Amino acid sequence: MRRFLATIAFFAASLLGADVTGTWTFDVTTDAGSGNPTFVLKQEGEKLSGTYSGALGESQIHGTVKGTNVSIEFESSVGTIRYAGTLDESGQSIKGKVDYGGQASGTFTGKRKAR
């Protein structure tokens, strides 16, 4: 029964979109190294806003949530940084790929710290 309810919740989130509002810590691994930036995200409908804080300083972000697909972008000294990932069925974790303005690329896993 628990698995059934989790499956229903996942499909509902896929159709309606999940709310990723909150503070997230990402574990990022790229060709150029790794890091643990913090994102504070605010979602309104499919629109994301908020802040990035990490090795590249602090920046305002923008992005979208469409179903379980999450995209985040911000400008930095190395260019436009793009994160594209998928929210898991619990709504507490995001996995995906990151591109650092064409200078480096890699993967990330994000975990929600707080709402």
N, CA, C and O atoms as a GROMACS GRO file, in nm:
protein
  460
    1MET      N    1   0.082  -0.119   0.000
    1MET     CA    2   0.000   0.000   0.000
    1MET      C    3   0.087   0.126   0.000
    1MET      O    4   0.057   0.223  -0.070
    2ARG      N    5   0.193   0.124   0.079
    2ARG     CA    6   0.281   0.240   0.087
    2ARG      C    7   0.345   0.270  -0.049
    2ARG      O    8   0.355   0.386  -0.090
    3ARG      N    9   0.388   0.164  -0.117
    3ARG     CA   10   0.449   0.181  -0.249
    3ARG      C   11   0.346   0.236  -0.348
    3ARG      O   12   0.380   0.320  -0.432
    4PHE      N   13   0.222   0.188  -0.339
    4PHE     CA   14   0.115   0.236  -0.426
    4PHE      C   15   0.093   0.385  -0.406
    4PHE      O   16   0.082   0.460  -0.504
    5LEU      N   17   0.086   0.430  -0.281
    5LEU     CA   18   0.066   0.572  -0.253
    5LEU      C   19   0.183   0.656  -0.302
    5LEU      O   20   0.164   0.767  -0.352
    6ALA      N   21   0.305   0.605  -0.287
    6ALA     CA   22   0.422   0.677  -0.335
    6ALA      C   23   0.418   0.690  -0.488
    6ALA      O   24   0.454   0.794  -0.543
    7THR      N   25   0.374   0.585  -0.555
    7THR     CA   26   0.362   0.588  -0.701
    7THR      C   27   0.258   0.689  -0.744
    7THR      O   28   0.280   0.764  -0.839
    8ILE      N   29   0.144   0.693  -0.676
    8ILE     CA   30   0.039   0.790  -0.706
    8ILE      C   31   0.092   0.933  -0.686
    8ILE      O   32   0.069   1.020  -0.768
    9ALA      N   33   0.164   0.955  -0.576
    9ALA     CA   34   0.219   1.087  -0.547
    9ALA      C   35   0.319   1.129  -0.654
    9ALA      O   36   0.322   1.245  -0.695
   10PHE      N   37   0.401   1.034  -0.700
   10PHE     CA   38   0.499   1.064  -0.805
   10PHE      C   39   0.430   1.104  -0.934
   10PHE      O   40   0.470   1.202  -0.997
   11PHE      N   41   0.326   1.030  -0.975
   11PHE     CA   42   0.255   1.064  -1.098
   11PHE      C   43   0.179   1.195  -1.085
   11PHE      O   44   0.169   1.270  -1.182
   12ALA      N   45   0.126   1.224  -0.969
   12ALA     CA   46   0.059   1.352  -0.948
   12ALA      C   47   0.159   1.466  -0.960
   12ALA      O   48   0.130   1.569  -1.021
   13ALA      N   49   0.278   1.448  -0.901
   13ALA     CA   50   0.382   1.550  -0.912
   13ALA      C   51   0.426   1.567  -1.056
   13ALA      O   52   0.455   1.678  -1.100
   14SER      N   53   0.433   1.456  -1.130
   14SER     CA   54   0.472   1.463  -1.271
   14SER      C   55   0.373   1.544  -1.352
   14SER      O   56   0.412   1.622  -1.439
   15LEU      N   57   0.245   1.526  -1.324
   15LEU     CA   58   0.141   1.596  -1.398
   15LEU      C   59   0.122   1.739  -1.351
   15LEU      O   60   0.106   1.829  -1.433
   16LEU      N   61   0.124   1.761  -1.222
   16LEU     CA   62   0.094   1.891  -1.166
   16LEU      C   63   0.217   1.975  -1.138
   16LEU      O   64   0.207   2.097  -1.122
   17GLY      N   65   0.333   1.912  -1.133
   17GLY     CA   66   0.454   1.983  -1.094
   17GLY      C   67   0.469   1.977  -0.943
   17GLY      O   68   0.370   1.983  -0.869
   18ALA      N   69   0.592   1.966  -0.899
   18ALA     CA   70   0.619   1.960  -0.756
   18ALA      C   71   0.666   2.095  -0.709
   18ALA      O   72   0.717   2.174  -0.788
   19ASP      N   73   0.650   2.122  -0.582
   19ASP     CA   74   0.696   2.249  -0.525
   19ASP      C   75   0.835   2.229  -0.468
   19ASP      O   76   0.854   2.155  -0.371
   20VAL      N   77   0.934   2.295  -0.528
   20VAL     CA   78   1.072   2.282  -0.483
   20VAL      C   79   1.115   2.398  -0.394
   20VAL      O   80   1.234   2.414  -0.365
   21THR      N   81   1.020   2.480  -0.351
   21THR     CA   82   1.050   2.592  -0.263
   21THR      C   83   1.126   2.542  -0.140
   21THR      O   84   1.085   2.445  -0.076
   22GLY      N   85   1.235   2.608  -0.108
   22GLY     CA   86   1.312   2.573   0.011
   22GLY      C   87   1.460   2.590  -0.010
   22GLY      O   88   1.504   2.643  -0.112
   23THR      N   89   1.538   2.545   0.088
   23THR     CA   90   1.683   2.552   0.085
   23THR      C   91   1.737   2.414   0.047
   23THR      O   92   1.700   2.313   0.106
   24TRP      N   93   1.825   2.413  -0.051
   24TRP     CA   94   1.882   2.289  -0.105
   24TRP      C   95   2.034   2.296  -0.100
   24TRP      O   96   2.093   2.402  -0.121
   25THR      N   97   2.098   2.183  -0.072
   25THR     CA   98   2.242   2.168  -0.083
   25THR      C   99   2.270   2.072  -0.197
   25THR      O  100   2.215   1.962  -0.201
   26PHE      N  101   2.355   2.113  -0.290
   26PHE     CA  102   2.391   2.031  -0.405
   26PHE      C  103   2.532   1.977  -0.388
   26PHE      O  104   2.620   2.048  -0.341
   27ASP      N  105   2.553   1.852  -0.425
   27ASP     CA  106   2.686   1.792  -0.437
   27ASP      C  107   2.716   1.789  -0.586
   27ASP      O  108   2.649   1.718  -0.661
   28VAL      N  109   2.816   1.866  -0.628
   28VAL     CA  110   2.846   1.882  -0.770
   28VAL      C  111   2.984   1.823  -0.799
   28VAL      O  112   3.079   1.847  -0.725
   29THR      N  113   2.994   1.744  -0.906
   29THR     CA  114   3.120   1.689  -0.951
   29THR      C  115   3.137   1.724  -1.098
   29THR      O  116   3.053   1.691  -1.182
   30THR      N  117   3.250   1.792  -1.130
   30THR     CA  118   3.280   1.829  -1.268
   30THR      C  119   3.422   1.788  -1.303
   30THR      O  120   3.498   1.742  -1.218
   31ASP      N  121   3.457   1.806  -1.431
   31ASP     CA  122   3.594   1.782  -1.477
   31ASP      C  123   3.692   1.873  -1.405
   31ASP      O  124   3.809   1.837  -1.387
   32ALA      N  125   3.645   1.990  -1.363
   32ALA     CA  126   3.732   2.090  -1.300
   32ALA      C  127   3.734   2.082  -1.147
   32ALA      O  128   3.804   2.160  -1.084
   33GLY      N  129   3.660   1.990  -1.088
   33GLY     CA  130   3.657   1.978  -0.942
   33GLY      C  131   3.516   1.955  -0.892
   33GLY      O  132   3.424   1.926  -0.968
   34SER      N  133   3.499   1.969  -0.761
   34SER     CA  134   3.368   1.946  -0.700
   34SER      C  135   3.337   2.058  -0.602
   34SER      O  136   3.424   2.136  -0.564
   35GLY      N  137   3.210   2.063  -0.560
   35GLY     CA  138   3.168   2.165  -0.466
   35GLY      C  139   3.032   2.134  -0.409
   35GLY      O  140   2.965   2.039  -0.450
   36ASN      N  141   2.991   2.216  -0.313
   36ASN     CA  142   2.864   2.197  -0.242
   36ASN      C  143   2.788   2.329  -0.230
   36ASN      O  144   2.776   2.382  -0.119
   37PRO      N  145   2.738   2.384  -0.341
   37PRO     CA  146   2.665   2.509  -0.333
   37PRO      C  147   2.530   2.493  -0.263
   37PRO      O  148   2.474   2.384  -0.254
   38THR      N  149   2.480   2.606  -0.215
   38THR     CA  150   2.347   2.612  -0.154
   38THR      C  151   2.257   2.695  -0.244
   38THR      O  152   2.296   2.802  -0.291
   39PHE      N  153   2.137   2.644  -0.267
   39PHE     CA  154   2.035   2.716  -0.343
   39PHE      C  155   1.917   2.743  -0.251
   39PHE      O  156   1.872   2.653  -0.180
   40VAL      N  157   1.867   2.864  -0.251
   40VAL     CA  158   1.742   2.898  -0.184
   40VAL      C  159   1.643   2.925  -0.297
   40VAL      O  160   1.656   3.024  -0.370
   41LEU      N  161   1.545   2.836  -0.311
   41LEU     CA  162   1.454   2.841  -0.424
   41LEU      C  163   1.314   2.884  -0.382
   41LEU      O  164   1.266   2.846  -0.275
   42LYS      N  165   1.250   2.963  -0.467
   42LYS     CA  166   1.111   3.001  -0.447
   42LYS      C  167   1.038   2.970  -0.577
   42LYS      O  168   1.074   3.019  -0.684
   43GLN      N  169   0.935   2.888  -0.566
   43GLN     CA  170   0.858   2.848  -0.684
   43GLN      C  171   0.721   2.914  -0.683
   43GLN      O  172   0.651   2.913  -0.581
   44GLU      N  173   0.684   2.969  -0.797
   44GLU     CA  174   0.549   3.024  -0.819
   44GLU      C  175   0.502   2.967  -0.951
   44GLU      O  176   0.547   3.010  -1.058
   45GLY      N  177   0.411   2.869  -0.945
   45GLY     CA  178   0.370   2.798  -1.066
   45GLY      C  179   0.489   2.721  -1.120
   45GLY      O  180   0.550   2.642  -1.047
   46GLU      N  181   0.523   2.741  -1.247
   46GLU     CA  182   0.639   2.675  -1.307
   46GLU      C  183   0.766   2.758  -1.295
   46GLU      O  184   0.874   2.712  -1.331
   47LYS      N  185   0.755   2.880  -1.244
   47LYS     CA  186   0.868   2.974  -1.239
   47LYS      C  187   0.948   2.958  -1.109
   47LYS      O  188   0.892   2.948  -1.000
   48LEU      N  189   1.082   2.955  -1.124
   48LEU     CA  190   1.172   2.951  -1.009
   48LEU      C  191   1.251   3.081  -1.000
   48LEU      O  192   1.291   3.138  -1.101
   49SER      N  193   1.272   3.125  -0.878
   49SER     CA  194   1.363   3.236  -0.850
   49SER      C  195   1.436   3.200  -0.722
   49SER      O  196   1.404   3.101  -0.657
   50GLY      N  197   1.535   3.280  -0.687
   50GLY     CA  198   1.608   3.254  -0.563
   50GLY      C  199   1.753   3.292  -0.574
   50GLY      O  200   1.791   3.379  -0.653
   51THR      N  201   1.836   3.225  -0.492
   51THR     CA  202   1.977   3.258  -0.486
   51THR      C  203   2.065   3.134  -0.490
   51THR      O  204   2.027   3.026  -0.445
   52TYR      N  205   2.185   3.154  -0.545
   52TYR     CA  206   2.292   3.056  -0.544
   52TYR      C  207   2.400   3.111  -0.453
   52TYR      O  208   2.427   3.231  -0.455
   53SER      N  209   2.462   3.025  -0.373
   53SER     CA  210   2.576   3.063  -0.292
   53SER      C  211   2.676   2.947  -0.294
   53SER      O  212   2.645   2.836  -0.252
   54GLY      N  213   2.796   2.976  -0.344
   54GLY     CA  214   2.896   2.870  -0.355
   54GLY      C  215   3.030   2.924  -0.399
   54GLY      O  216   3.060   3.042  -0.377
   55ALA      N  217   3.111   2.839  -0.460
   55ALA     CA  218   3.247   2.875  -0.502
   55ALA      C  219   3.250   2.990  -0.601
   55ALA      O  220   3.351   3.060  -0.612
   56LEU      N  221   3.141   3.012  -0.672
   56LEU     CA  222   3.134   3.120  -0.770
   56LEU      C  223   3.075   3.248  -0.710
   56LEU      O  224   3.040   3.340  -0.784
   57GLY      N  225   3.064   3.254  -0.578
   57GLY     CA  226   3.008   3.370  -0.511
   57GLY      C  227   2.859   3.355  -0.487
   57GLY      O  228   2.810   3.245  -0.461
   58GLU      N  229   2.787   3.465  -0.497
   58GLU     CA  230   2.642   3.464  -0.480
   58GLU      C  231   2.578   3.523  -0.604
   58GLU      O  232   2.627   3.622  -0.659
   59SER      N  233   2.467   3.462  -0.647
   59SER     CA  234   2.397   3.508  -0.767
   59SER      C  235   2.248   3.485  -0.752
   59SER      O  236   2.203   3.395  -0.681
   60GLN      N  237   2.172   3.569  -0.822
   60GLN     CA  238   2.027   3.547  -0.834
   60GLN      C  239   2.007   3.441  -0.941
   60GLN      O  240   2.075   3.441  -1.044
   61ILE      N  241   1.914   3.351  -0.917
   61ILE     CA  242   1.887   3.245  -1.015
   61ILE      C  243   1.748   3.263  -1.073
   61ILE      O  244   1.664   3.334  -1.016
   62HIS      N  245   1.725   3.199  -1.186
   62HIS     CA  246   1.592   3.184  -1.242
   62HIS      C  247   1.585   3.044  -1.301
   62HIS      O  248   1.687   2.982  -1.331
   63GLY      N  249   1.465   2.995  -1.319
   63GLY     CA  250   1.450   2.862  -1.374
   63GLY      C  251   1.304   2.822  -1.384
   63GLY      O  252   1.214   2.905  -1.370
   64THR      N  253   1.283   2.693  -1.409
   64THR     CA  254   1.148   2.640  -1.423
   64THR      C  255   1.138   2.502  -1.358
   64THR      O  256   1.237   2.432  -1.340
   65VAL      N  257   1.013   2.468  -1.325
   65VAL     CA  258   0.978   2.333  -1.282
   65VAL      C  259   0.862   2.291  -1.370
   65VAL      O  260   0.755   2.352  -1.367
   66LYS      N  261   0.883   2.187  -1.449
   66LYS     CA  262   0.779   2.135  -1.537
   66LYS      C  263   0.765   1.987  -1.507
   66LYS      O  264   0.848   1.906  -1.548
   67GLY      N  265   0.658   1.953  -1.434
   67GLY     CA  266   0.644   1.816  -1.386
   67GLY      C  267   0.753   1.787  -1.286
   67GLY      O  268   0.761   1.854  -1.183
   68THR      N  269   0.837   1.689  -1.315
   68THR     CA  270   0.950   1.658  -1.226
   68THR      C  271   1.082   1.710  -1.283
   68THR      O  272   1.187   1.685  -1.225
   69ASN      N  273   1.077   1.782  -1.395
   69ASN     CA  274   1.197   1.840  -1.456
   69ASN      C  275   1.224   1.978  -1.398
   69ASN      O  276   1.137   2.066  -1.399
   70VAL      N  277   1.346   1.996  -1.348
   70VAL     CA  278   1.386   2.121  -1.284
   70VAL      C  279   1.504   2.179  -1.361
   70VAL      O  280   1.602   2.109  -1.388
   71SER      N  281   1.496   2.306  -1.396
   71SER     CA  282   1.610   2.374  -1.458
   71SER      C  283   1.639   2.503  -1.382
   71SER      O  284   1.547   2.576  -1.343
   72ILE      N  285   1.768   2.529  -1.362
   72ILE     CA  286   1.813   2.645  -1.288
   72ILE      C  287   1.926   2.708  -1.369
   72ILE      O  288   2.014   2.638  -1.420
   73GLU      N  289   1.925   2.842  -1.380
   73GLU     CA  290   2.031   2.915  -1.450
   73GLU      C  291   2.070   3.038  -1.370
   73GLU      O  292   1.988   3.098  -1.300
   74PHE      N  293   2.198   3.076  -1.381
   74PHE     CA  294   2.244   3.203  -1.327
   74PHE      C  295   2.372   3.244  -1.397
   74PHE      O  296   2.440   3.162  -1.457
   75GLU      N  297   2.402   3.371  -1.389
   75GLU     CA  298   2.523   3.426  -1.451
   75GLU      C  299   2.635   3.430  -1.347
   75GLU      O  300   2.614   3.460  -1.230
   76SER      N  301   2.756   3.400  -1.395
   76SER     CA  302   2.874   3.406  -1.308
   76SER      C  303   2.993   3.457  -1.390
   76SER      O  304   2.979   3.489  -1.508
   77SER      N  305   3.108   3.464  -1.327
   77SER     CA  306   3.229   3.511  -1.394
   77SER      C  307   3.274   3.417  -1.506
   77SER      O  308   3.350   3.458  -1.594
   78VAL      N  309   3.228   3.291  -1.505
   78VAL     CA  310   3.265   3.195  -1.610
   78VAL      C  311   3.156   3.182  -1.717
   78VAL      O  312   3.170   3.101  -1.809
   79GLY      N  313   3.049   3.260  -1.706
   79GLY     CA  314   2.941   3.254  -1.804
   79GLY      C  315   2.810   3.209  -1.741
   79GLY      O  316   2.792   3.219  -1.619
   80THR      N  317   2.722   3.160  -1.824
   80THR     CA  318   2.591   3.112  -1.776
   80THR      C  319   2.604   2.971  -1.723
   80THR      O  320   2.651   2.881  -1.793
   81ILE      N  321   2.563   2.951  -1.599
   81ILE     CA  322   2.566   2.820  -1.535
   81ILE      C  323   2.426   2.760  -1.548
   81ILE      O  324   2.327   2.826  -1.517
   82ARG      N  325   2.418   2.635  -1.595
   82ARG     CA  326   2.290   2.570  -1.616
   82ARG      C  327   2.285   2.434  -1.545
   82ARG      O  328   2.370   2.347  -1.566
   83TYR      N  329   2.184   2.419  -1.462
   83TYR     CA  330   2.156   2.291  -1.396
   83TYR      C  331   2.026   2.238  -1.457
   83TYR      O  332   1.929   2.312  -1.469
   84ALA      N  333   2.024   2.110  -1.494
   84ALA     CA  334   1.903   2.046  -1.545
   84ALA      C  335   1.891   1.909  -1.479
   84ALA      O  336   1.979   1.824  -1.493
   85GLY      N  337   1.781   1.889  -1.405
   85GLY     CA  338   1.768   1.764  -1.332
   85GLY      C  339   1.625   1.718  -1.319
   85GLY      O  340   1.531   1.782  -1.367
   86THR      N  341   1.611   1.605  -1.252
   86THR     CA  342   1.482   1.544  -1.229
   86THR      C  343   1.460   1.526  -1.079
   86THR      O  344   1.546   1.474  -1.008
   87LEU      N  345   1.344   1.570  -1.034
   87LEU     CA  346   1.305   1.555  -0.893
   87LEU      C  347   1.263   1.412  -0.868
   87LEU      O  348   1.191   1.354  -0.949
   88ASP      N  349   1.308   1.352  -0.757
   88ASP     CA  350   1.267   1.215  -0.726
   88ASP      C  351   1.125   1.213  -0.673
   88ASP      O  352   1.066   1.318  -0.647
   89GLU      N  353   1.070   1.093  -0.656
   89GLU     CA  354   0.929   1.081  -0.616
   89GLU      C  355   0.900   1.133  -0.477
   89GLU      O  356   0.785   1.164  -0.447
   90SER      N  357   1.001   1.145  -0.390
   90SER     CA  358   0.978   1.199  -0.256
   90SER      C  359   0.972   1.352  -0.257
   90SER      O  360   0.922   1.413  -0.162
   91GLY      N  361   1.023   1.414  -0.364
   91GLY     CA  362   1.029   1.560  -0.370
   91GLY      C  363   1.140   1.618  -0.285
   91GLY      O  364   1.144   1.739  -0.262
   92GLN      N  365   1.231   1.534  -0.237
   92GLN     CA  366   1.338   1.580  -0.148
   92GLN      C  367   1.477   1.570  -0.210
   92GLN      O  368   1.576   1.603  -0.146
   93SER      N  369   1.485   1.525  -0.336
   93SER     CA  370   1.614   1.506  -0.402
   93SER      C  371   1.602   1.535  -0.551
   93SER      O  372   1.500   1.504  -0.613
   94ILE      N  373   1.707   1.595  -0.607
   94ILE     CA  374   1.715   1.625  -0.750
   94ILE      C  375   1.849   1.571  -0.799
   94ILE      O  376   1.951   1.588  -0.734
   95LYS      N  377   1.848   1.505  -0.916
   95LYS     CA  378   1.971   1.457  -0.979
   95LYS      C  379   1.974   1.509  -1.122
   95LYS      O  380   1.870   1.519  -1.187
   96GLY      N  381   2.094   1.541  -1.169
   96GLY     CA  382   2.102   1.584  -1.307
   96GLY      C  383   2.241   1.624  -1.351
   96GLY      O  384   2.341   1.580  -1.294
   97LYS      N  385   2.244   1.710  -1.455
   97LYS     CA  386   2.369   1.754  -1.515
   97LYS      C  387   2.384   1.904  -1.499
   97LYS      O  388   2.286   1.978  -1.489
   98VAL      N  389   2.511   1.947  -1.497
   98VAL     CA  390   2.541   2.090  -1.485
   98VAL      C  391   2.642   2.128  -1.593
   98VAL      O  392   2.732   2.051  -1.626
   99ASP      N  393   2.625   2.248  -1.648
   99ASP     CA  394   2.718   2.303  -1.746
   99ASP      C  395   2.766   2.439  -1.695
   99ASP      O  396   2.685   2.527  -1.666
  100TYR      N  397   2.897   2.455  -1.684
  100TYR     CA  398   2.958   2.579  -1.635
  100TYR      C  399   3.003   2.664  -1.753
  100TYR      O  400   3.123   2.678  -1.778
  101GLY      N  401   2.908   2.722  -1.824
  101GLY     CA  402   2.938   2.814  -1.932
  101GLY      C  403   3.026   2.756  -2.040
  101GLY      O  404   3.103   2.829  -2.102
  102GLY      N  405   3.018   2.625  -2.064
  102GLY     CA  406   3.102   2.562  -2.164
  102GLY      C  407   3.245   2.537  -2.118
  102GLY      O  408   3.324   2.478  -2.191
  103GLN      N  409   3.279   2.581  -1.995
  103GLN     CA  410   3.414   2.564  -1.942
  103GLN      C  411   3.433   2.428  -1.874
  103GLN      O  412   3.544   2.374  -1.873
  104ALA      N  413   3.325   2.376  -1.816
  104ALA     CA  414   3.328   2.246  -1.748
  104ALA      C  415   3.185   2.194  -1.743
  104ALA      O  416   3.089   2.270  -1.752
  105SER      N  417   3.173   2.063  -1.728
  105SER     CA  418   3.042   2.003  -1.714
  105SER      C  419   3.053   1.886  -1.617
  105SER      O  420   3.162   1.836  -1.590
  106GLY      N  421   2.938   1.844  -1.566
  106GLY     CA  422   2.939   1.734  -1.470
  106GLY      C  423   2.800   1.698  -1.427
  106GLY      O  424   2.701   1.721  -1.497
  107THR      N  425   2.794   1.640  -1.308
  107THR     CA  426   2.667   1.593  -1.253
  107THR      C  427   2.645   1.653  -1.114
  107THR      O  428   2.738   1.702  -1.050
  108PHE      N  429   2.520   1.646  -1.069
  108PHE     CA  430   2.489   1.695  -0.935
  108PHE      C  431   2.377   1.612  -0.874
  108PHE      O  432   2.296   1.551  -0.944
  109THR      N  433   2.376   1.613  -0.742
  109THR     CA  434   2.264   1.560  -0.663
  109THR      C  435   2.230   1.668  -0.561
  109THR      O  436   2.318   1.716  -0.489
  110GLY      N  437   2.104   1.706  -0.555
  110GLY     CA  438   2.059   1.806  -0.461
  110GLY      C  439   1.968   1.746  -0.358
  110GLY      O  440   1.883   1.663  -0.389
  111LYS      N  441   1.985   1.789  -0.234
  111LYS     CA  442   1.900   1.743  -0.123
  111LYS      C  443   1.836   1.864  -0.057
  111LYS      O  444   1.902   1.964  -0.030
  112ARG      N  445   1.707   1.853  -0.031
  112ARG     CA  446   1.635   1.962   0.036
  112ARG      C  447   1.673   1.963   0.184
  112ARG      O  448   1.666   1.860   0.252
  113LYS      N  449   1.715   2.081   0.233
  113LYS     CA  450   1.748   2.097   0.375
  113LYS      C  451   1.626   2.144   0.454
  113LYS      O  452   1.601   2.097   0.566
  114ALA      N  453   1.550   2.236   0.396
  114ALA     CA  454   1.434   2.292   0.466
  114ALA      C  455   1.337   2.350   0.364
  114ALA      O  456   1.376   2.382   0.251
  115ARG      N  457   1.212   2.364   0.404
  115ARG     CA  458   1.112   2.428   0.317
  115ARG      C  459   1.108   2.574   0.340
  115ARG      O  460   1.030   2.644   0.276
   0.00000   0.00000   0.00000
